[in-house]
Structures are given as C-alpha cells and as structure tokens.
Amino acid sequence: MARHHDDEVAPTSRRERRAIERSEQSRTRSRGRPGTQRPAWRSPFALVSIGAIAVAIGAIAFLVAKPPDPEGEILRPAMSYPVDMIDGASVGRIDSPVVIEVYSDFQCPVCGRFAKEYLPRLVADFVRDGRLRIVSRDIAILDTTTAKESLAAATAAACAGAQGRYWQFHDVLFWNQAGENLGGFRPERLAMMADAVGLDRRAWDPCIADARTAQAVQSTMTAALALGVNATPTLSINGELVRGLPQSYEALASVVVKLATASTDPIVPNVTP
C-alpha cells in the first residue's frame, strides 16, 4: 500500500525530530528573534571587565594629564605635640599602658592619611592623658632600583630628630607628598622642608650626608621585615600587628581604650579594614 504524502515528510525517528528542532532554533537565532543569544562581548562578565578597564584607563589618563606637583610651596601643617612627652621619634609617656608602633613610608599615600586623620586625634585623646605612646618606625618600602626618595625622606627625618624636631619634619613630609619617586623628596625639596621647620642646616646637612644615618633606616627596615611587616602602614599595637589603615578612627580608639583599662587579659586588636 502506498504511503500517505504526510508520512513521507514526517520524521521517522526521535533523532530526526531533534535534528529538525535544533535546525529551527539555529535559524531563529540567526534571524535575531526572541531567544537570540548575546554576543560574547556583551556578557555580564565581559561588560564588567570592559568597564573596569575603561575606569583604569581614565584614571591613568587623568594622572598623566595632571601629575603631582613636586615644585609647589612647602605646606606647614598646624599640628602640635606635647613637648614634654617627645623623645626622638616617639611621643607619649614611657610607662603608657598602650604602645602603637607605626611602620610607614613617607611616600605612602595611605600612611599620609593615617598621619593626617588618625594621628592628631590619637595625640589629643590618648597621648596627652598618658594612656598611649606612639613610636614612629620609618621604613623605605617604595623605593625603586633607581629612585631612593623613601630612604632620603626617612634619613632627613632622622636628622631632624637629632635636633628635637622629628615630629615637625614628619608632618611636613606627609603634608607635602607628591607621588611616588616623582621628585617630591629630592634633596633640594628636603632642604626646603628643613628650612621650613627651622632646622640648623650646619648640623642637618652633614647628618644626611653621613652613610650611617641611612644605614640606621635600613636596619629598621630589616627588623620590620623580620617581624612580618611587608606593607605600609602597619601598626604594632602592644605587639600585635595590624596591617593597613584601620577601618575607622573609632575602631582604633576603642582598642586603645580596652587595652588601657585591661587588667591582665590580653586583647587582640580588631581594627582591620
């Protein structure tokens, strides 16, 4: 018996029907009908990546167009420290129950934030009443093989400390950051900063030229690395390392309060971002 015409064109197996369905779906996608897949470059992951790259390019272009100015006037911050509590690169009573050692690089912008936003409040709230002692540990972690501005700045600060003006020079350095290894801490600028804080250049100039001063900074760097300090800023709060800028001044202050009032139970600082 002859087949009906419809029987001749109908698929004779499940495999054939699936093949026809796939073919129809393919044609639908090619015509851009509903169900069309987006090109790979329009996927969410790709768009996020493209957006991030665009932002990065924009930021780089902005920095290239407007580089930091290492030629401007020397800024003088209106900072004050209790003179009777200053001992070189430390400020605070020797018997303070809380000691914060600040490992920083004078070229580090986040260290600059700590110096401008956290340090003045710590001094006012805790150093003056004897609960806190702050020790500055200057290291040179941002130098390159050809530029040594971090080392130069730390050396200059040490020589200012020899004249009892470490903290004044410390603040002037942070307030006059001009990018990393872009000339902001070249010898001429450092000399201008020395004059700005009233240093005796007859003593300061030979001090920074003395190789032993730079060697002392490098020794501090070596000791810091041995402790596990590998980024700036890093705080050592009663011996516990806290890497990075604390999440807020209030978080850091609460730790100081707890440590200052603690009896014998140690408190591990929890001020990480």
Sequence and secondary structure as in RCSB ss.txt:
>XXXX:A:sequence
MARHHDDEVAPTSRRERRAIERSEQSRTRSRGRPGTQRPAWRSPFALVSIGAIAVAIGAIAFLVAKPPDPEGEIL
RPAMSYPVDMIDGASVGRIDSPVVIEVYSDFQCPVCGRFAKEYLPRLVADFVRDGRLRIVSRDIAILDTTTAKES
LAAATAAACAGAQGRYWQFHDVLFWNQAGENLGGFRPERLAMMADAVGLDRRAWDPCIADARTAQAVQSTMTAAL
ALGVNATPTLSINGELVRGLPQSYEALASVVVKLATASTDPIVPNVTP
>XXXX:A:secstr
    HHHHHS SSHHHHHHHHHHHHHHHHHHT TT    GGGSHHHHHHHHHHHHHHHHHHHHHHS   TTS   
       GGGEETTEES TT SEEEEEEE TT HHHHHIIIIIHHHHIIIIITTTSEEEEEEE   S  SS  HH
HHHHHHHHHHHTTT HHHHHHHHHHT  SSSSSTTSHHHHHHHHHHTT  HHHHHHHHH HHHHHHHHHHHHHHH
HHT  SSSEEEETTEEEESS S HHHHHHHHHHHHH  SS        
